[in-house]
Amino acid sequence: GASGDAGVITITDKQIAGVAQKGPLVKGSNVVLRETSAEGNLIPTGKEYYTTITGDKGEFAIDSINLESQYVLLSAEGYYTHEYDDNPLSECQMRLDAVSDLANRNTSNINLLTHFEYKRVLNLFKSGKSFAEAKKQAMTEVFAAFGVDMEAPLAEDLNIFNTTEGDRTLYNLSLFVDTRE
């Protein structure tokens, strides 16, 4: 990996779980986990794991993951439920992306903040930042773009149904970008 990273490690027989949310993606929505190269460059190898959303809060899980690298690219795509409406189903499908380091985690959520930081993390990492530095800088920049002044949490730890300041910020930004007429 880039300077400052502990190095690339392989992942063996791991389970990863999380939620996919703008509002929660509906049951049956698709989730894909893409393996990245053992070279630590965040380039997909072509190996993919597939699952679907199984719960009303956007829950998913993938079992028996074996990877060359702890760095993964996640995507979720499907209809979502609005957080505020009596007719809650979205009119169109949405795709959300995330990039995560699974070395020390068993959960990784996919949400608007992981989506907004996604390409910035990849670019910062490619330019020589460590993965952790790239994640922190990208999230700080996303928050600044929305006028949010708080310590940047890891976006993949946030859930619109939880109550931390970061979770509430994700919820409010999800509402903000979903204005309808």
C-alpha positions as CSV (number, residue, x, y, z in Angstrom):
1,G,0.0,0.0,0.0
2,A,0.9,3.7,0.1
3,S,3.2,5.0,2.8
4,G,1.6,5.0,6.2
5,D,-0.5,1.8,5.6
6,A,0.3,-1.4,7.5
7,G,0.5,-3.2,4.2
8,V,-1.8,-5.5,2.2
9,I,-3.2,-8.5,4.0
10,T,-5.3,-11.3,2.7
11,I,-8.8,-11.9,4.0
12,T,-9.8,-15.5,4.7
13,D,-13.3,-16.9,5.4
14,K,-14.7,-13.6,6.6
15,Q,-18.3,-12.4,6.9
16,I,-19.2,-8.8,6.2
17,A,-22.5,-7.2,7.0
18,G,-24.0,-3.8,6.7
19,V,-26.8,-1.6,5.6
20,A,-27.3,0.1,2.3
21,Q,-29.2,3.4,2.8
22,K,-30.2,6.6,1.1
23,G,-33.4,5.8,2.7
24,P,-33.0,2.0,3.1
25,L,-32.7,0.1,-0.1
26,V,-35.7,-2.3,-0.4
27,K,-35.5,-6.0,0.0
28,G,-34.1,-7.7,-3.0
29,S,-31.9,-4.8,-4.0
30,N,-28.4,-5.9,-5.3
31,V,-25.2,-5.6,-3.4
32,V,-21.8,-6.3,-4.9
33,L,-18.4,-6.6,-3.1
34,R,-15.4,-6.3,-5.5
35,E,-12.0,-7.7,-4.5
36,T,-9.0,-5.4,-5.2
37,S,-5.5,-6.4,-6.1
38,A,-2.9,-7.8,-3.7
39,E,-0.7,-5.0,-4.9
40,G,-2.7,-2.7,-2.7
41,N,-3.6,-0.3,-5.6
42,L,-7.5,-0.5,-5.2
43,I,-7.8,-1.9,-8.7
44,P,-10.5,-4.6,-9.0
45,T,-9.3,-8.1,-9.8
46,G,-12.6,-9.2,-11.3
47,K,-13.6,-11.4,-8.4
48,E,-17.0,-10.4,-7.0
49,Y,-19.4,-11.5,-4.3
50,Y,-23.1,-10.9,-4.7
51,T,-26.0,-10.6,-2.2
52,T,-29.3,-8.8,-1.8
53,I,-30.9,-6.6,0.8
54,T,-32.8,-8.8,3.2
55,G,-34.4,-6.3,5.7
56,D,-36.4,-3.2,6.0
57,K,-33.4,-1.1,7.2
58,G,-31.3,-2.0,4.1
59,E,-29.5,-5.0,5.8
60,F,-27.2,-7.3,3.8
61,A,-24.5,-9.9,4.6
62,I,-21.9,-11.8,2.6
63,D,-20.4,-15.0,4.0
64,S,-17.2,-16.9,3.3
65,I,-15.2,-14.0,1.8
66,N,-11.7,-14.8,0.6
67,L,-9.7,-11.8,-0.8
68,E,-6.2,-10.9,-2.0
69,S,-6.5,-7.6,-0.2
70,Q,-8.4,-6.1,2.7
71,Y,-9.5,-3.2,0.5
72,V,-12.9,-3.7,-1.2
73,L,-15.2,-1.8,-3.4
74,L,-18.9,-2.1,-2.6
75,S,-22.0,-1.1,-4.6
76,A,-25.7,-1.3,-3.8
77,E,-28.4,-0.7,-6.4
78,G,-32.2,-0.6,-6.1
79,Y,-35.2,1.3,-5.1
80,Y,-35.2,2.9,-1.7
81,T,-37.8,4.0,0.8
82,H,-38.1,7.7,1.6
83,E,-37.6,8.7,5.2
84,Y,-40.5,11.1,5.3
85,D,-43.4,10.1,3.1
86,D,-46.7,8.2,3.2
87,N,-45.9,6.8,-0.3
88,P,-42.4,5.8,0.5
89,L,-41.0,4.0,-2.5
90,S,-38.6,5.9,-4.7
91,E,-39.6,6.6,-8.3
92,C,-36.3,5.3,-9.7
93,Q,-33.4,3.1,-8.7
94,M,-30.3,4.4,-7.1
95,R,-26.7,3.2,-7.0
96,L,-24.4,3.8,-4.1
97,D,-20.7,3.0,-3.9
98,A,-18.2,2.6,-1.0
99,V,-14.6,1.7,-0.5
100,S,-13.6,0.0,2.7
101,D,-10.7,-1.6,4.5
102,L,-12.0,-4.9,6.0
103,A,-8.8,-5.7,7.9
104,N,-10.3,-4.8,11.3
105,R,-14.0,-4.7,10.6
106,N,-16.9,-7.0,10.1
107,T,-19.4,-4.3,9.0
108,S,-19.3,-1.8,6.3
109,N,-22.3,0.3,5.4
110,I,-23.1,1.8,2.0
111,N,-24.7,5.3,2.1
112,L,-24.7,8.8,0.5
113,L,-21.5,9.8,2.4
114,T,-19.6,6.7,1.3
115,H,-20.8,7.4,-2.2
116,F,-19.8,11.1,-2.1
117,E,-16.3,10.3,-0.8
118,Y,-15.7,7.2,-3.1
119,K,-13.9,8.7,-6.1
120,R,-12.0,11.2,-3.9
121,V,-10.7,8.4,-1.7
122,L,-9.5,6.5,-4.8
123,N,-7.8,9.6,-6.2
124,L,-6.1,10.6,-2.9
125,F,-4.9,7.0,-2.4
126,K,-3.6,6.9,-6.0
127,S,-1.7,10.2,-5.4
128,G,0.2,8.6,-2.4
129,K,-1.9,9.1,0.7
130,S,-2.4,6.1,3.0
131,F,-5.9,4.6,2.9
132,A,-6.7,6.0,6.3
133,E,-5.5,9.5,5.3
134,A,-7.4,9.4,2.1
135,K,-10.6,8.4,3.9
136,K,-10.3,11.1,6.5
137,Q,-9.4,13.8,4.0
138,A,-12.3,12.8,1.7
139,M,-14.9,12.8,4.4
140,T,-13.6,16.1,5.8
141,E,-14.0,17.6,2.3
142,V,-17.5,16.1,1.8
143,F,-18.6,17.6,5.1
144,A,-17.1,21.0,4.2
145,A,-19.0,21.0,0.9
146,F,-22.2,20.7,2.9
147,G,-21.2,23.2,5.5
148,V,-20.9,20.5,8.2
149,D,-18.3,21.4,10.9
150,M,-17.6,18.3,12.9
151,E,-14.9,15.6,13.2
152,A,-15.2,13.4,10.2
153,P,-16.3,9.8,11.2
154,L,-15.8,6.8,8.9
155,A,-18.8,7.0,6.5
156,E,-19.1,3.2,6.5
157,D,-19.9,3.3,10.2
158,L,-22.9,5.5,9.8
159,N,-26.6,4.4,9.8
160,I,-29.6,6.7,9.4
161,F,-31.4,4.7,12.1
162,N,-28.7,5.3,14.8
163,T,-28.3,8.4,17.0
164,T,-24.7,9.6,17.0
165,E,-24.0,13.1,15.6
166,G,-22.5,11.5,12.5
167,D,-25.6,9.3,12.0
168,R,-27.9,12.3,12.4
169,T,-25.8,14.2,9.9
170,L,-26.1,11.4,7.4
171,Y,-29.9,11.3,7.9
172,N,-30.2,15.1,7.4
173,L,-28.0,15.1,4.3
174,S,-30.1,12.2,3.0
175,L,-33.2,14.3,3.4
176,F,-31.5,17.3,1.9
177,V,-30.6,15.6,-1.3
178,D,-34.0,14.1,-1.7
179,T,-36.1,17.2,-2.1
180,R,-39.2,16.5,-4.3
181,E,-41.8,18.8,-5.6
